[in-house]
């Protein structure tokens, strides 16, 4: 399955499939939905893709990633802190919505990642 993508910063990912890039879990910080696109935030760059949230969730390991909002998926290992229903990853503050809050905290507790 080919996935169209646009690199926002640095060198292009010419013809590389997002799935292959996403599997490098160490680089992923979080994924943000932006209208018709997803913005994948990594430690090195930001990538825009036409991939859907549903497809992205199928690619990502549920042990390493959690959906915390209608517009956000986070890498649990990259969470630095949780402040008033917001997750801090680097300089980003990511909201935790009420509809995902219970499952998110439950997943953290099950994996002994409680921050």
Secondary structure, 3 states (H helix, E strand, C coil): CCCCEEECCCCCCCCCCHHHHHCCHHHEEEEEEECCEEEEEECCCEEEECCCHHHHHHHCCCCCEEEEECCEEEEHHHCCEECCCEEEECCEEEECCHHHHHHHHHHHHHCCCCC
